[in-house]
Amino acid sequence: MAVHVGITAETLSRFERGRAAEFGARKLLAVLAVLGMELELLAIGQSGTLDELRRERNEAKA
């Protein structure tokens, strides 16, 4: 697979073992493409506005 991504087998092996000092987004996306996968990013831990939080709290009490 490393050949299809354009990296060395050693680089891929280090990445797989969590030992790659630097593994850029382009390399990661290339690996995922070869595997037929996509990367989806989800925002977590974001709070709403103060008004939204108050409304949620009031709705939970009702």
C-alpha positions as CSV (number, residue, x, y, z in Angstrom):
1,M,0.0,0.0,0.0
2,A,2.8,2.4,0.7
3,V,3.8,2.4,-2.9
4,H,0.3,3.5,-3.9
5,V,0.4,6.3,-1.4
6,G,3.8,7.5,-2.5
7,I,5.6,6.9,0.8
8,T,8.1,4.3,2.0
9,A,7.0,1.1,3.7
10,E,9.1,2.2,6.7
11,T,7.2,5.5,7.0
12,L,3.8,3.7,6.8
13,S,5.0,1.2,9.4
14,R,6.0,3.9,11.8
15,F,2.7,5.6,11.3
16,E,0.8,2.4,12.0
17,R,2.8,1.9,15.2
18,G,2.3,5.5,16.3
19,R,6.0,6.2,15.9
20,A,5.9,8.7,13.0
21,A,7.4,12.0,14.1
22,E,5.5,13.8,11.3
23,F,2.7,12.4,9.2
24,G,0.9,15.2,7.3
25,A,-2.7,15.4,6.3
26,R,-2.0,14.8,2.7
27,K,-0.3,11.5,3.5
28,L,-3.1,10.5,5.8
29,L,-5.7,11.4,3.2
30,A,-3.8,9.4,0.6
31,V,-3.7,6.3,2.9
32,L,-7.4,6.6,3.5
33,A,-8.1,7.0,-0.2
34,V,-6.2,3.7,-1.0
35,L,-8.3,2.0,1.8
36,G,-11.5,3.4,0.3
37,M,-12.2,5.5,3.4
38,E,-12.8,9.1,4.2
39,L,-12.0,11.3,7.2
40,E,-14.9,13.1,8.8
41,L,-14.3,15.8,11.4
42,L,-16.9,16.5,14.1
43,A,-16.8,19.5,16.4
44,I,-17.3,18.4,20.0
45,G,-17.4,20.3,23.2
46,Q,-18.9,23.4,21.7
47,S,-21.4,25.3,23.8
48,G,-24.3,27.2,22.5
49,T,-25.0,30.8,23.2
50,L,-26.1,31.8,26.7
51,D,-29.7,32.2,25.5
52,E,-29.6,28.6,24.0
53,L,-28.2,27.2,27.2
54,R,-30.8,28.9,29.3
55,R,-33.6,27.7,27.0
56,E,-32.2,24.1,27.2
57,R,-32.0,24.3,31.0
58,N,-35.6,25.6,31.3
59,E,-36.9,22.9,28.9
60,A,-35.2,20.2,31.0
61,K,-36.9,21.5,34.2
62,A,-40.3,21.4,32.6
